[in-house]
Amino acid sequence: MKIKALFVLLFLSIASLAQKVDDKIFSKKLNGERTFSIYTPPSYESNTKKNYPVLVLLDGEYLADPFSGILKYGNYWDDLPEMIIVAINQNYGETRFNDSEYGEDGLPANSGAKFFEFIGFELLPYVQSKYRTLPFRMIAGHDTTAGFLNFYLYKDDPIFNAFISLSPEMAPLMEDRIAERLSKIQKPIFYYHATSTGDLEEIQEKTKKLDDFAKEIKNPNVIYRYDVFKNTSHYSLVAEAIPSAFYFIFNGYQPISKLEFNEKILKLEKGYAQYLIDKYDYIEKKIGIKMQPRMSDFKAIEAAILKNKAYDEFQLLADYSDKQYPKTMLGTYQRGLYFEKTGDNKRAIKEYLRAYTQEPIGDLTKDYLMDRAEALKGKKDAPKEEETPAPTEETPTEEQKKE
């Protein structure tokens, strides 16, 4: 318990470093002012060309600190992306029940219907007009608001790409409707929900029923996860569910780890360069973040190619490097490695020398590549394995000659 408490204090202290701005707009839908807080990441002011995903937090007054704390911690290690948080003030419970109101049919009604439209038609457009945002949007809530956020999934084209529903109190028929929508959704959706063994019985039953339905869904557009935490209450599960939800949604965003390298990449028979390409294509297409591949990931793929002697893969890797870092010597270095490892020293020297006119990157410098070129001078080209003719009926093998 002491360790958990220390982690909570750490996250809260990190969250305090977030750039928070209290804001408000007049809502025609709600016929009054609505307050909220905007948390921008540390790089927002310094990197003016960067756009960010958006996380809308219901129950923002008590969820903002733990959510922003986990994000800051994950981003420090480059495990999670930076994002803009929009924390809606629901007056510590005074308005959340009205905001989440629904009718007997299990659909938003009265003040709930107005709040539903406020977020989609007023709040999000305001945030998009004032801040540099990406199309990738998330929404999160706890108990009453966790149930409410599922209403956005009912639409044919949901305005959110990821849903974090923590211990949701569901409207009538909600578990059936969510399952139906997940089975038919036509865009990539991340859906995360959680409960605990100490949660309210009704919540445990409904989330379990939804999970039973979801397990049968075969929709490639849906990335789904359900967590049941042990020894936690309706409230304490939030502290465990937040990092679980983030690392589920952004699985694949992280740099290639030692575990991923050993358990996934090294065990491939081929396709090492394609693995890297697919990794960053996934980040762009599923998560909505277009980013240059990390140099550490290029080095990991280089190591896998060398260890498995799959030298031909350096050519595809070099082409990809030229696209991602076009003015640097990265692709040239990789082509030089290809020629060097396949025994064509003359062409390897030529590639390494060509890097002299290009920009250094990472630990690749002009001196380093010049030294590699110098080390190859005077060495004879080694014969390539593929240059040895295969035995044919016209060319008998040595064993056939002896016979």
Secondary structure as UniProt FT lines:
FT   HELIX           2..15
FT   TURN            16..17
FT   STRAND          19..27
FT   TURN            28..31
FT   STRAND          32..40
FT   TURN            42..46
FT   TURN            48..49
FT   STRAND          52..57
FT   TURN            58..59
FT   HELIX           60..76
FT   TURN            77..78
FT   STRAND          84..88
FT   HELIX           91..93
FT   TURN            94..95
FT   HELIX           96..99
FT   TURN            104..105
FT   HELIX           111..117
FT   HELIX           118..123
FT   HELIX           124..130
FT   STRAND          133..142
FT   HELIX           144..148
FT   HELIX           149..154
FT   STRAND          162..166
FT   TURN            172..173
FT   HELIX           174..184
FT   STRAND          189..198
FT   HELIX           201..214
FT   TURN            215..216
FT   TURN            220..221
FT   STRAND          222..233
FT   TURN            234..236
FT   HELIX           237..249
FT   TURN            250..253
FT   HELIX           258..260
FT   HELIX           261..265
FT   TURN            266..267
FT   HELIX           272..286
FT   HELIX           295..307
FT   TURN            308..309
FT   TURN            311..312
FT   HELIX           313..324
FT   TURN            326..327
FT   HELIX           330..341
FT   TURN            342..343
FT   HELIX           345..354
FT   HELIX           355..357
FT   TURN            362..363
FT   HELIX           366..376
FT   TURN            377..378
FT   HELIX           385..387
FT   HELIX           398..402
//
